């Protein structure tokens, strides 16, 4: 009896590390110390030296049951982008610059090429965020997980000068709300998605005219990483008063998280185009509109609160960063919360 016969292939683990090294190297920043394969990832604190009061920010998350679609379609090279996005977008919401990222993959069986494909997506997400992938862990769990399945999670560490933190404390009546478009469902609400649509290869490979692609391609579209867009707004001289990453809980849970007491957000539903996947999901599942806005991003992955005088500069900066932006509402006096009209 040995470890391999017990279900854990150490040699496959070594092979996975070798295959992923190329992708990991592509994410390296000047502050990264040492090579790949150490017991810990080392990152120089020199990135903090020019700040008056540096504040470390962190975010951790996973991909949820969107992974089920990756299993069914046997496509694993984009799911890592989702994992990074869910973490670094939260860091960016606080005004932070993501510095580095670590991932954790738990699998029933280590298939080196599959693991490398997952890490390829993680590395691509890190490149989009400007963060270094400094380490990670792949754990083989025979008997605990099915051989063909895995779970993926990670965490990001970022930094901001205290004076540049986005806290929402200065949001006032009259401030404008700028929505930045999502790429689709992103990485939340997939348990409901899987209840509405039949989760078979045939169903996911079905082409829909309104989606301009197959159902599977549309649903697996990676979450947008908003780090560069928010940095572009800051570089344009705009003070972002508040930022809300529209994830699980949709509009009703996430927008109030950036508001101070006594301020209420008003979002106009007709101020932008809701992507067709949400209409299809709502119709097929006979889902109430409020449930949709309480579960999904409905086409807006990020909402910013800015001074009305900064609306045009904000939208121009977001668009210059490659994302679509819309004036979607404003702030009013009232009980903290959000109204959709």
Buried (B, 14 or more C-beta within 10 A) or exposed (E): EEEEEEBBBEEBBEBBBEBBBEBBEEBBBEBBEEEBEEEEBEBEEEBBEEBEEBBEBBBBBBBBBBBBBBBBBEBBBBBBBBBBBBBBBBBBBBBBBBBBBBBBBBBBBBBBEBBBBBBBBBBBBBBBBBBBBBBBEBBBBBEEBEBEBBBBBBBBBBBBBEEBBBEBEEBEEEBBBBBBBBBBBBBBBBEBBBEBBEBEEEEBEBEBEEBEBBBBBBBBBBBBBBBBBBBBBBEBEBBBBBBBBBBBBBBBBBBBBBBBEEBBBBBBBEEBEBBBBBEBBBEEBEBEEEBBBBBBBBBBBBBBBBBEEBBEBBBBBBBBBEBBBBBBBBBEEEEBEBBBE
